[in-house]
Each structure stands twice: as structure tokens, then as C-alpha cells.
Amino acid sequence: MKILKTDNNSPDEEVINEAVNVLADGGIVLYPTDTVYGLGADIFNNKSVRRIFKIKQRSLLKPLSILVSDTGSVDLVSKVSNSQKDIINQYLPGPYTFILKKSKIVPRVVTSGLTHVGVRVPDNEIACKLASLFPITTTSANLSDEEVLSNPEDILKQLGCDVDLVIDVGSIDSKPSKIIDLTTPKPTFIR
């Protein structure tokens, strides 16, 4: 495991490039978002995605959300209507996860076989740049049903395992994203 420190507001491009390479090689990256630290893997690498479930001790029946680099990329992983795009563009980038109908390219393992997918575009340069080549998983870096912690040192102790790369920006607020379901007739607040 490698730990790279950088500034959340003006991140080191070399740190981001190294992390993207780790993801492209099938590795797992612990990274900051605008809400919590997340665990990232290339969504198209089933082995890496399954490793996320193992690290979190999460049931394969509980889907993972997807992080894309910008609002224009949301329709790569989901089927989005014009009215849904209007809502998404109003709130993203930001601390929201939107539930949308998934596109066919999203692997079954990510969504646990469901027809919907959670999609995020965080207001965080590091996280968005990590998804510049391909969408990545975004799930809080904690054991399932355990406390979400705010700094990499505590997170790694809780997980009790090695991820391949840690992007350490120090402590962050650790408030999970708000989840809004846009697959219902009216947007539904879930969390």
C-alpha cells in the first residue's frame, strides 16, 4: 500500500495520475470526495469491484454507486431524460447521489443486478479527475454498517486491510451524500 499526501484544494497532478494508473491496473484507491473518503475501483473490472465488497464486508446484494467526472458523463452510465438532466445540472457537482435507470454498459456486479444505479459528480477535483478515463465506484470507506470515519489513518485501521493507494488530504467532514431517486414520478429523497 502506498500513501500519497496532497492538498484537497490544489492537488498534485502526479498524485492523481498515479492513482488513475492504479485504478487502470485493477487496483483499489482510498480517495477524498466532497462528503467522505471513498473506495474506488474501475467499474468495468469485475474483480476489482468484488474486492470493494470484500474490503467493506458488504453484501453483494447491496449495490455500489458510480462516480463520473462531470455532469456531461452522467448519461454514459444512466438513461437520463431532459427533466432529470435539469435537476442533475442544478445540484451537481455537489454532495448528492441521484438514482437513475442504468445504462447497459454498467456491469451487473456494481448494481447487484438492479435496473437502477446511484450516480455522483462530487464537488471535489481529486475525485472527479480519478474518473477522467472511466467511471469508478464510489462508496464510503468503512466497514458496512460501521461508523464512517474522517481520516485515512482511522479508516485503514477500521478496514483492517490494505488498499493499493491512499490519497491523504487529512480529515474531511464525513457527512454522507444525500440520495435522491429520480426514477419515481416525483424526485424522492431517500437519505
N, C-alpha and C positions, 0 to 999 in steps of 0.2 A: 504494500500500500504506500502510496505517495501522497504527501500533504503539501499543497501549494497555497501560500498565503497571498492575498491580493486585496485591493480596496474595492468595496462594493460600488462606490460611486465613480471611480475611474479605474476599471480593471485592467490588468496587464494582459495584452493580447497574446503573449506567449503562453500564459496560463490557460487561456480559453482555447487556443489552438491545440495544446497538449491534451486538454480534456476532450475536445472533439475527436482527436485521434484515438484516445482510449475508448470512447463510445463506438467509433467506427470499427475498432478491433474487437468489439463484443464485450467491452468492459463496463463496469458499473461506476458511476460518478455520484458522489455526495456533493450537492451544489446549493447555493442560496437562491431563493426566489424573493418576491416582494412580501411573502407571508411567512413561510417556514423553510427550513432546509429540506430539499427533496432528494429522492433517489432516482437517478436517470439511467436509462438504457435505450438503445436503438429499438424502436417499436417493431422493426422488421426482423430482429434477431430473437427468435423464439426462445433459444437457450438463455440469453441474457434476461429476457422478460421473466422467464421462470425463476431465474436466480433472484430477481427482485422479490417475488413472492416468498422464496425461501428465506431471504435475509430478514424480511418483515414478519416471518411466520404467519403469513396471510393466506387465507383460504383462496384456492384457485377459482372459487365461485364469486369472489368479490372483485369486480373489475378495477382496473387502473385507469387514471386519466392520462390524457396526452397533452404535451406542451408543443406548441408550434411557435415559430419565430416571429410572426406578425399576424395581424388580423386578415391580411390577404391570403394567408396559408390555411385558415380555418376550413375552407372548403376542400382542401386536399384530403382531410380525414373525416369530413362530415358532409351531409347533404343539407344545405342552408338555403332557406327561402330569402327573398328580399326583405321581408319584415324582420326575420331573425337577424339578418346582416345589420339592419339598422340598430337593433338592440345591442348586438355584439360590438359594433363600432362606437356606440355610446359609452360602453363600460370597459372595453379593453383597449390597450393593455391596462390591467388592474387586478385587484385581488378577488377575481371571480372565476368560477368554473361553470361553463354552460353545458348542459346535457343536450345533445343533438343526435339526430339519426346518423349512424356511422356510414362512412363510405366503404365500398368493397375492399379497398386496399388495407384497411385496418385488420390486423391479424386477430383471429378468434381468441387467442390466449390473453390478449390485452383486455378485451371486453367480457371475458368469461362467457362468450357465446351470445351475449345480448346484442340487440339490434341498435343500441344507443351507445354513445361514448361521451365522456366528460372531456371538454377541451379548454385549455388555458393559454392565454398570452399574458404572462406576468409583466408587471412594470418593473423589470429588472434586466439590465443589459446583459449580465452574465448568462442568466437562464435562457434568454432569447437567442443569444449567439450560439449556445450549445445546440440549439435546434436548427441551426442555419443550413445544415446539409440534409437532415432527415428529422422527422418528429421524434421526440423522446418521451419516455414515461415521466409522469410527474406524480409522485405520491410522497406523503410526508415521511421523513427519515426517522421512523420509530417502529418499535415492535407493534403489531396490530393490537389495538385496544389498550395501549400503554400511553403514558404521557408524552406529548410532543415537546421535545427539548429545544433550547435556543442556540446551543453552540456545538461545534463538531466534536470537541473532546468528550462531552457528556453523551452525545448521540452515539459515538463509536463504542463507549462503554456499555450503553444500553443494548445496542445491536449485538455486541459480543462477537463481531466478525470483522473481517477486512473487506472493505470495498476496494476498488482498484485505484481510485484517485479521489482526493478530497480537495474541494476549493473552499478554503477557510477565509471568511471575511469577518470573523469574530461573531459575537452574539447578534441575533436578529430577533424581532418581536415575537415570532411564533404564534400568530393568530391564523388559523386555517382559512382558506378561501371560502367565500360564500358560494353556495351551489344553487344554480337556478336552472330548472328544467324548461327548455324551450320546445319540448315535443308535445306539450299539452296545449289545448286551445288558448289558454292564457298562461303567460310565464308563471311558474310555480316555484316559490322559494323553498328549498329543501333544507339548507343549513345556513 
